[in-house]
Amino acid sequence: MERAEEPRWLNGEERDVWLTLVAVIMKLPAALDAQLQQDAGISHFEYMVLAGLSEAPARTRRMSDLAGFTESGLPRLSQVVSRLEKRGWVHRSTDPSDGRITLATLTDEGWAKITRTAPGHVEAVRALVFDPLTKAQSRQLGSIGKRIMAAVDPEDRCLGESAPA
């Protein structure tokens, strides 16, 4: 009879680190979402869609690439892009070189929205993430985040590109 291997339980220090990380993972997105809702009337996810398009060549991405960039499934992304289209910030079209592919393009109105919204969002990111840290801690956080992401997502779909703040 095989004996079950004992779980590798977290020690006290590891448990404290884990619970701190979980708190950051849960509370930071909510804080960023609240800032964007209050200041710009959009969600953090909508901001990431607009920002992802704003940094793409010709402000255009394949919907499948945008889904990878935003770490979302195509159904969720399609619903959000539909809302952004109704606001006049995004336009969808068929890729002329491959009719099976849908492209999302940031409109001039969308560009104006992201350029008005970005300063307040970046200030919130700075206040919540970077201001409490020293420069050395910021570098460490980046290094630690990349190591964890390599374990979580070896293909590095989101961080493989320069992600906006």
C-alpha positions as CSV (number, residue, x, y, z in Angstrom):
1,M,0.0,0.0,0.0
2,E,1.4,3.4,-1.1
3,R,1.7,6.0,1.6
4,A,0.4,9.4,0.6
5,E,3.1,12.1,0.6
6,E,2.7,14.7,3.3
7,P,1.7,18.1,1.9
8,R,4.4,20.8,1.8
9,W,2.6,23.0,4.3
10,L,3.5,26.7,4.5
11,N,5.6,27.8,7.5
12,G,4.5,30.8,9.5
13,E,6.6,33.3,7.4
14,E,5.4,31.8,4.1
15,R,1.8,31.9,5.3
16,D,2.2,35.6,6.1
17,V,3.7,36.4,2.7
18,W,1.0,34.4,1.0
19,L,-1.8,36.1,2.8
20,T,-0.3,39.5,2.0
21,L,0.0,38.6,-1.7
22,V,-3.6,37.4,-1.8
23,A,-4.7,40.7,-0.2
24,V,-2.8,42.7,-2.8
25,I,-4.2,40.6,-5.6
26,M,-7.7,41.2,-4.4
27,K,-7.6,44.8,-3.2
28,L,-5.3,46.5,-5.8
29,P,-7.5,45.8,-8.8
30,A,-10.6,47.0,-6.8
31,A,-8.8,50.3,-5.9
32,L,-7.7,50.9,-9.5
33,D,-11.2,50.1,-10.7
34,A,-12.7,52.5,-8.2
35,Q,-10.3,55.3,-9.4
36,L,-11.2,54.7,-13.0
37,Q,-14.9,54.5,-12.4
38,Q,-14.9,57.7,-10.4
39,D,-12.6,59.7,-12.6
40,A,-13.4,58.4,-16.1
41,G,-16.6,56.3,-15.9
42,I,-14.8,53.1,-17.1
43,S,-13.6,49.9,-15.5
44,H,-10.0,48.9,-15.2
45,F,-10.7,46.1,-17.8
46,E,-12.1,48.7,-20.2
47,Y,-9.0,50.9,-19.6
48,M,-6.7,48.0,-20.4
49,V,-8.5,47.3,-23.7
50,L,-8.2,51.0,-24.7
51,A,-4.6,51.2,-23.5
52,G,-3.7,47.9,-25.3
53,L,-5.1,49.3,-28.5
54,S,-3.5,52.7,-28.0
55,E,0.0,51.1,-28.0
56,A,-0.6,48.8,-31.0
57,P,0.6,49.7,-34.5
58,A,-2.2,51.8,-36.2
59,R,-4.0,51.5,-32.8
60,T,-5.3,48.1,-34.1
61,R,-5.1,44.5,-32.8
62,R,-6.6,41.2,-33.6
63,M,-9.4,40.4,-31.1
64,S,-7.6,37.2,-30.2
65,D,-4.4,39.1,-29.5
66,L,-6.2,41.7,-27.5
67,A,-7.8,38.8,-25.4
68,G,-4.3,37.5,-24.6
69,F,-3.1,41.0,-23.8
70,T,-6.0,41.6,-21.4
71,E,-5.9,38.0,-20.0
72,S,-9.6,37.5,-20.9
73,G,-11.6,35.1,-23.0
74,L,-13.0,36.2,-26.3
75,P,-16.7,36.2,-25.0
76,R,-15.9,38.7,-22.2
77,L,-13.7,40.8,-24.5
78,S,-16.4,40.9,-27.2
79,Q,-19.0,42.1,-24.7
80,V,-16.7,44.9,-23.5
81,V,-15.6,45.9,-27.0
82,S,-19.3,46.1,-27.9
83,R,-19.8,48.6,-25.1
84,L,-16.8,50.6,-26.2
85,E,-18.1,50.6,-29.7
86,K,-21.4,52.0,-28.6
87,R,-19.5,54.9,-26.9
88,G,-17.6,55.4,-30.2
89,W,-14.2,54.5,-28.8
90,V,-13.5,51.3,-30.6
91,H,-14.4,50.0,-34.1
92,R,-14.4,46.4,-35.1
93,S,-13.7,45.2,-38.7
94,T,-12.8,42.1,-40.6
95,D,-9.1,41.7,-41.4
96,P,-8.8,42.4,-45.1
97,S,-6.0,39.7,-45.4
98,D,-8.0,37.0,-43.6
99,G,-11.7,37.3,-43.4
100,R,-11.9,34.9,-40.4
101,I,-10.1,37.4,-38.2
102,T,-11.8,40.4,-36.4
103,L,-9.7,43.5,-35.8
104,A,-10.4,46.1,-33.0
105,T,-9.2,49.6,-33.7
106,L,-9.1,52.5,-31.3
107,T,-11.0,55.5,-32.8
108,D,-10.0,59.1,-32.5
109,E,-12.6,59.5,-29.8
110,G,-11.1,56.4,-28.0
111,W,-7.6,57.9,-28.3
112,A,-8.9,61.2,-26.8
113,K,-10.6,59.1,-23.9
114,I,-7.4,57.2,-23.1
115,T,-5.2,60.3,-23.2
116,R,-7.6,62.1,-20.8
117,T,-7.8,59.1,-18.5
118,A,-4.2,57.9,-18.4
119,P,-2.7,60.7,-16.2
120,G,-5.1,60.0,-13.3
121,H,-4.7,56.3,-13.7
122,V,-0.9,56.5,-13.7
123,E,-1.0,58.7,-10.6
124,A,-3.1,56.1,-8.9
125,V,-0.7,53.3,-9.9
126,R,2.2,55.5,-8.7
127,A,0.5,56.3,-5.3
128,L,-0.6,52.7,-4.6
129,V,2.3,50.7,-6.0
130,F,5.5,52.8,-6.4
131,D,5.4,55.6,-3.8
132,P,5.3,53.1,-0.9
133,L,8.5,51.4,-2.2
134,T,12.1,52.3,-2.5
135,K,13.7,52.1,-6.0
136,A,15.4,48.9,-4.9
137,Q,12.1,47.4,-3.7
138,S,10.4,48.4,-7.1
139,R,13.1,46.5,-8.9
140,Q,12.7,43.5,-6.6
141,L,9.0,43.6,-7.1
142,G,9.5,43.5,-10.9
143,S,11.9,40.6,-10.6
144,I,9.7,38.7,-8.2
145,G,6.6,39.3,-10.4
146,K,8.4,38.0,-13.5
147,R,9.5,34.8,-11.7
148,I,6.0,34.1,-10.4
149,M,4.5,34.9,-13.8
150,A,7.0,32.4,-15.4
151,A,5.6,29.7,-13.1
152,V,2.0,30.7,-13.6
153,D,2.1,31.5,-17.4
154,P,5.3,30.2,-19.0
155,E,4.2,31.6,-22.4
156,D,4.0,35.0,-20.7
157,R,1.1,36.2,-22.9
158,C,0.5,39.4,-21.0
159,L,4.0,40.4,-19.9
160,G,5.5,39.4,-23.2
161,E,4.6,42.9,-24.4
162,S,5.2,46.1,-22.7
163,A,2.0,46.3,-20.7
164,P,0.6,49.8,-19.9
165,A,0.2,51.0,-16.3
